[in-house]
Amino acid sequence: MAVERIEAPAPASPPVRTPASGFRKWLAFGSGLGVEISSNELRVTAVRVRPGAIRHLDSIVLPGYTDRPAADWGAELSAFARRSGLAGLPVHVLLPRGEVIVRTLALPGVEDRDLASAISYQVDGLHPFPEDGAAFAWARLPGSVFVLVGIARRETVDHYSNLFAEAGVKVAGFTFSAAALWSASRIVSAAPRPYLALHEENDTVEAIGESEARPIYSAVFENGASALARRTSFAELRLDDAAPVLDFSSLLPPLDPPAPYPLAAAAAIAGACPRLSLSANLLPEDRRAQSSRLAYIPSGILVLANVAAAGLMLSQPAYHDRRYLALLNREIQAVEKQAARAARLDQETRQARDRIALLGRYRQRSKADADALRDVTNLLAPPAWLNSLQISRTDVYLTGETEQAAALLQMIDGSPLFKESQFSQSLTRVGSGEQFVIRTVREGPGVGLEQGENR
């Protein structure tokens, strides 16, 4: 049967995209064959990816694959791969969206090594299939806590796997539209985020989008409900009315020339650069075909040689820094004991100085007490006289009699050794005089309490 060749239409106003930068840009290197399984046809796209550019080699449609012998359309697909210069390259197959359940899980705090166990624990609640009747694949969205999960009936995966094996076509993996478009949109440029993309085919509308609220969104609407798909998707993504509504072709990086089948092209681009793509592969590992790595041996050797040379150049400053640090550590250890002894001597000197100062203050106390007694005697001249005199380190209490006690407070405060004099008790009239009790605060050298000393 003749192969139907389709020319790609010109893209309509693609969104502005930011080119990839850094080391990721140079990892965008490879070739891929993508196969989209439609209702009764296979759409195949071949691409070649290079840093900064993606070449669309060719695209074909294999109609009626369900009604034809598998070997028939398998031979056509192999011939197409040879014409595209990709003979023997395994294909990446995109399963029909209606046969895959797509879910997004938020797993904060779960390490990569524990993801498989965490997802296996939850996956039974994400699908209606019988126990052990589901095949699932997952991939963490880079730099986030979200995991994209695709689930299909195991018998569906086995059916397509056997079908391609019967056709003699090597298959690298089965994936689904959300994973393929998410990966392909980021190979050589950044995705236009936030966005909503709609794709209508055979009375079915598929919606895919990204926003701050939903890192990835995928849904299918039956009966051509494009208006419902738009309203529901905008609500799920929490987008405003100004957010762009794209087609699937606008999510792909620029292709030269444009590809007619965006889903097949997305599978091919993602398959060409598996290290830059989400590894959501529903095909059992023992059935996956691997392409030959012999072609990359010369490039690998060259890369290793360059890395080794760069490593030697970068390690020289680090080596000298380590030697200098080791020399400094030896010098520090040599003077460390001397520094400790000097610190100990400093501490002992401070303690001796404090003790000397304390002894000096104690010697001043006797003179201060004698001076206080002398001033009290001079201030309270006859006919005033004292019954009691109490001298503490901070206060002096005077108990006695005089003709006019009120004048005593100002007289006592006039001394440089006393301040804040006041009557501790009310004055009492005794005969022709007044009985008083005066408290005054001491000041000057030799007074006050030492730390920890009681009054």
Secondary structure, DSSP 8 states (H G I E B T S, - for coil): ---EE-------S-----B--THHHHH--EEEEEEEE-SSEEEEEEEEEETTEEEEEEEEEEETTTTS-HHHHHHHHHHHHHHTT-TT--EEEE--GGG-EEEEEE-TT--GGGHHHHHHHHHGGG--S-TT-EEEEEEE-TTSSEEEEEEEEHHHHHHHHHHHHHHT--EEEEE-HHHHHHHHTTSSB---SSEEEEEEETTEEEEEEE-SS-S-EEEEESTT-HHHHHHHHHHHHT--TTS-EE-HHHHS--EES--S-HHHHHHHHHHH-GGGS-----S-GGG------GGGHHHHHHHHHHHHHHHHHHHHHHHHHHHHHHHHHHHHHHHHHHHHHHHHHHHHHHHHHHHHHHHHHHHHHHHHHHHHHHHHHHHS-TT-EEEEEEE-SSEEEEEEEES--HHHHHHHHTSTTEEEEEESS--EEETTEEEEEEEEEE-STT-S--TT---
